[in-house]
Amino acid sequence: MVSVRQQTLRQRFDLLQMKEDETIQHYITRVLAVVNLIRGMGSELKDSEVVLKVIWSLSSRFVHAVTSIEEARDMSKVSLDELSGSLQAHEARFNQFTERPEKHEAFVMQGGSRSDGTNWRGRGRFGGFRGRGKAGDNSRYGNQRANINSLEVKGSCVISCV
C-alpha cells in the first residue's frame, strides 16, 4: 500500500518545473531533493525517469540544447550528471552572449548654464572675461578672478565618472 506521504512526494516530483530565472544547478538540486525523499520512503524511481523529468520540465531557453542532446545521445543511457554537465555548458554559453557588457566611460561632461543664469559655453575662461587687458586687473569685471578651491557649480557643468 502506498502511503499518503509517498503519493504527495510523487505528485511534487511530477509537478516540478524550472523557473525562467533559475540556474540549471539550482533546478537539478531541487529535483534531487525530491528524488531523495521519494527513494528514502522506499519507492522506486529510475534514473532514466529523473533524466526525462528534467528534460521535459526545463525552461524555454533550453529548447535548442535539449534538441541537440536528444539527437546526439541515446536518452536511455544518459546519466543525470552527463545531462547536468551539458546543460550547464549551454547555460554558460547562453549567459556569455546575453549579458550586456558594461559601459565604461571615463568622464561624462554635461553642459548647461551656471546658477547665476549665464552660460559656460563660449565665454572664455571666466565667464565674460576673455583675458584682455592687464594681468590681475579685474576691477572692470567685478573681481571675477577664479579661485578654483571655492568654485561652486550647481548642476550646470558636471564632470562625473561612470
Summary of the structure (lengths in Angstrom):
residues: 162
radius of gyration: 33.5
end to end distance: 65.9
largest distance: 106.1
contacts: 339
relative contact order: 0.10
helix: 48%
strand: 6%
